[in-house]
Amino acid sequence: MSKTYVVVAETKDGKLRQVSLEALHAAVSAKNEGDELVAILLGHNISEASADLTRYVEGKVLIMDHPDLNSYQAEVYFAAFTQALDALSTQPQFIFLGHTAIGRDLGPQIAAHLGVGQISDITSMDKNGDDVVFTRPLYAGKAFEKRKLSSEGGIVTIRPNNITPASSVSSPGIVVPLDFAQPDSLQTVLKDVVRKISGKVDLTEAKIVVSGGRGVKSADGFKVLEELADALQGAVGASRGACDAGYCDYALQIGQTGKVVTPEIYIACGISGAIQHLAGMSQSRVIIAINKDPEAPIFKVADYGIVGDLFEVVPLLTEQFKKV
Ligand code: FAD
């Protein structure tokens, strides 16, 4: 019997998030011939993103565009999602989301609602007949666990930057606009306060991360890292040491109590390499460390190390990359 696979897509600044394309690819890889794939996009002013989404989905793209869905609120998004489910002819077996702030919050609510299990933060998957085995890191990346969902299906969240994004399809999907019925809410949003952070590229999805630690010495010192990140079209991250010192916003913190990033290149500048920092970046494909202390523990996990003053090394790198 054919099954229905659902991908809950997300937008950022009106654009489709890269992790949603990765979730789509995971769903396409997991499903069998004849299974249905449906994408759901919730938000406001999302016509550009929904048109973009149709390029990657051969099936239906369910769109709920409403001012109340402008920013994420758990109960409102959950209500919108269940209304979108009602528009499907059958209950989906597998639902894929990004392992983002929204995915981490919405996923378990959906799992509880449908009475199914969840596998979170997957970094790879293998399909063996009807079985799909998902791999997820444990203990801050020191071990990996392989898991599969029961035949009843379940929820899967995808760690950004680990699964290849979906390719465009030959026959684009069909947009199905849905009405949104506001739930009786116990809360009202009075005002959205958006903290300004320097990131032009989303930190968790960036292919290159230039990260600064206490060695950067000041908020001003982060400017040299921003210039290198701009030259490489990457994002700026930080250690908790740098955040605690007030050099940058906590939104940039990478590590055990911050964000987990797995970019293709991670450039650690003036970061000692404490275990709690490694928990957030040690799965990066290539690690480059710049530190003036040759004994700094970061060099133990680095693929390339530069012993030197970051204020001399980083501008030289920026100058060279600008020429490329
Ligand atoms: P430091 O350890 O002070 O290192 C600064 C480095 O800069 C040194 O190696 C020094 O040689 C180098 N340096 C100085 N000047 C220069 C220069 N001019 N050029 C080049 N190099 C220079 N930390 C995190 O990062 N993320 C977390 O999520 C996190 N969670 C934590 C959770 C808990 C429960 C605890 C207890 C700690 C946590 N920490 C976390 C803190 C962590 O233990 C370290 O204290 C922190 O990572 C240190 O930050 P740092 O490397 O920037 O600073």
Boltz pocket constraint, residues with backbone or C-beta under 6 A from the ligand:
constraints:
  - pocket:
      binder: B
      contacts: [[A, 212], [A, 213], [A, 214], [A, 215], [A, 216], [A, 238], [A, 239], [A, 240], [A, 241], [A, 242], [A, 253], [A, 254], [A, 255], [A, 256], [A, 257], [A, 258], [A, 269], [A, 270], [A, 271], [A, 272], [A, 273], [A, 274], [A, 275], [A, 276], [A, 277], [A, 280], [A, 290], [A, 291], [A, 292], [A, 293], [A, 296], [A, 308], [A, 309], [A, 310], [A, 311]]
      max_distance: 6.0
